[in-house]
Amino acid sequence: MKEKLTKYSILAFAGLAVLYPLWTRLQNLNFQLGPDYLLSIFPFLGLLAFSLLWLHSLAGAFEPWLRKHIQFDRFVHITASIILLCILAHPLLFLVSFGFNFNDIFFYYDAFYIWLAIIGWFLLITYDIGKALKKRDFFAKNWSNILIISNVGFILTFFHSLTLGSDLQSAPLRVIWIFYGITAILAIIYTYAVRPLLNKINSRK
């Protein structure tokens, strides 16, 4: 009974973390078919991708505990596939809405944060490239580095979204997003710096 309660609590937490930002966006949406309808849709994909990436960062920190309660690898596989679809479709819909006119994009939005998004996107996609080629020696040997690179990309997208995300400029989502960003950074530092150091210290005892 306790095991099931823990499992369902984890799933409920994950569902709430993802669905609440989407629900908030939906509440503020005044959708109308027209030339700007893609600009109304593409933010959903960004919110979904970021929320799932946040869950990934926490899952990395709590992996040993989570493996006892959920099908961890299945969770990562399913959510990673959704994230890939979102990070491909999100910028694509944005570009289509501007007719692939980069001059207009840089005119309406701060160039620094656009470049931050572009760099972050390329760093994020290294995860999926590395995963697809993981059987090759180079990618297998450098898998940990690939994970770190993709997480740096995730952090860059946090600052991009916090500055340019139309739904993230006021409460409640801005407060939640800052919480997501800070806790994600702490979780990533723990997963890739603190925990390996602790494991090394413990192995010497």
HELIX and SHEET records of a PDB file:
HELIX    1   1 LYS A    2  GLN A   27  1                                  26    
HELIX    2   2 TYR A   37  ALA A   61  1                                  25    
HELIX    3   3 GLU A   63  LEU A   66  1                                   4    
HELIX    4   4 PHE A   72  SER A   97  1                                  26    
HELIX    5   5 PHE A  102  TYR A  108  1                                   7    
HELIX    6   6 ALA A  111  ALA A  132  1                                  22    
HELIX    7   7 ASP A  137  LYS A  141  1                                   5    
HELIX    8   8 TRP A  143  LEU A  164  1                                  22    
HELIX    9   9 SER A  166  LEU A  168  5                                   3    
HELIX   10  10 LEU A  173  ILE A  189  1                                  17    
HELIX   11  11 TYR A  190  VAL A  194  3                                   5    
HELIX   12  12 ARG A  195  SER A  203  1                                   9    
END                                                                             
